[in-house]
């Protein structure tokens, strides 16, 4: 793990925000769905507004979950196909680099999409709320994911450097 005081402070701040965000979105989404189910069972009526709100919060919840998964480096890993330590280190570096580049492209796309949404004043069908509240989720979360992948990439580079330096010192 990269050990720089400024990065560590940013990481702790982001971790707290990400954890609060994932807890709040799950609780809110669950509460809205629970209310919706009660309304259907008890009053034989459902609210399209609650359904749309729960759907939008679910999108935020999914993307915040992706941020946390990236932060904790608990996404799908395939390094098990390599037996030698050096091969695993290189594979982790290359796979993280590919993921980092992909998420950078996604970040650019999501920025353009959010800007388009804002420019066109897009609104949801039922709640009539500006869709930028939902569309900004893609950009904001992808920036956080990029940050975490960048740190993982730096960790992998430092691990490789350490591996090769140990070989020179023998």
N, C-alpha and C positions, 0 to 999 in steps of 0.2 A: 504494500500500500504506500502510495506517495506520501512523504512526510514534509510538508511545507506549511508553516504556521498560517499563512493567509488562506491557502487552499483548505486546510483543516477547519478553519472557522467557517468558510463558505460551505463546506461539506456538512458540518454540524447544523448550520442554519437551514440549509436545504433539506436535510434529513428530517428535521423537526417539522418543517412546513409540509413536506411530502407525507409524512406519517399522519399529521393532523388532517390533511386533505383526503387521504384515503379513508380514514375513520369517519370523517364527516359525510363524505359522499355515500359510503355504504349505509350508514345509519339513516341518512335522509332518504335514500332510494328505498330502503327496506320499509321505512315508515310510510312513505307514499304508496307503495304497493300494498302494504297491510291495510291502510285506510281504504284503498280502492277495492280490495277483496271484501272488507266489511260492508262497504256501500253496496256491493253487488249481492252479498248474501242476505243482509238485513233489509235493505230498502229496494232491492231489485233495480238498482240504478248505478250507473258508473259515470265517472267524470272524465271526459276526454282531456281536460286540462291536467289532471293528476297523472294521467297516463303519459302525456307528452313530457311533463316535467320529470317524471321518473326515467323516461327514455334518455332525456338530455343529461341527467345526472349520471345515468349508467355510462354514457360515453366518457364523461369526465373520470368516473371511477375506473374504467378500463385503462385509460391512458395514464392516470396516476399510478395504477398498478404496474404498468409497463415501466414507468420511471423507477419505481421502487425495485422491481425485478432487475433492472439494469444496474441500479445502485448496489444492490446486494450481490451482483454477479451470479444470479441464480437462474439465468435464462438457459436455454438448451445449449449444452456443450457436447462436442463430439471428439474431444481429445483422446478418448479411450482407445481409438484405433491405432495409436502410436505407442510403441514400447519404450523407446529411448527418451530420456529427459529432454535432450536438445530438440528432438522432433516435436515433442509436446509443446515446448516453449515457442518454437517457430510457428507451429500450427495456431496456438493461442494468439500470437501476435498478428498473423495474417488474417485469421477469422475476425478478430476484434477490429482490425483495420478496415476490412470489408464492411462490417456492421457500422462502424463509425462513418465511412463514406456514404453508405446507404442512408443513414439517419441525417447526415448533412444535406443530402439531396431532398429528403422528406421535409426537413426543416425549411428549406427554401420554398418548396412547393406549398407547404402549409402556410407560410408567410404570405405568399401570393394569393392563396385561397382566402385567407382571412381578410386581406386587403380588398379583394374582389367583393367579398361578402359585405364589408363595410361600405365600399364604394356604391354598391347597388342597393344598399339599405334593405337587405334581405330580412324578412320576418317569418317567424314560425306560423303555421297554419292555424293552430288552435289558440295558443297563448298570445299570439301576435307580438312576441318579444323579439328583439333584434337577434338574429342568428349568430352574430359575432360572439355572443356569450358562449355558444357551443363551438363555433368554428375556431375561436382563439385557442381552444383546448389543444388542437393538433399542434399549433405553433409553440405554445408555452411548454407543453410536455415534451415535444421533440427537442427543444433547447436544453431542458434538463437531462434528457436521455443522451444528447450529444455531449454534455458536460461529463456525465458519468462514463460514457464510452471513452472519452478523451483521457480521463484519469486511468481507466483500465489499460488503455493503449500505452500510456506513459509507464504504468507498472510493468507491462510486458516487455517494453524496451529496456527498462532498468533490470529486470530479471535476466534477460539475455546478456546484457552487459556484465552483470555480476557472474553469470555462468562462465562467460569467456575470460573474465579477469581471474577467476579461480583456476582456470586451466593454465593460464600464463604463470601463475604463482607456484605451480607444482614443480 
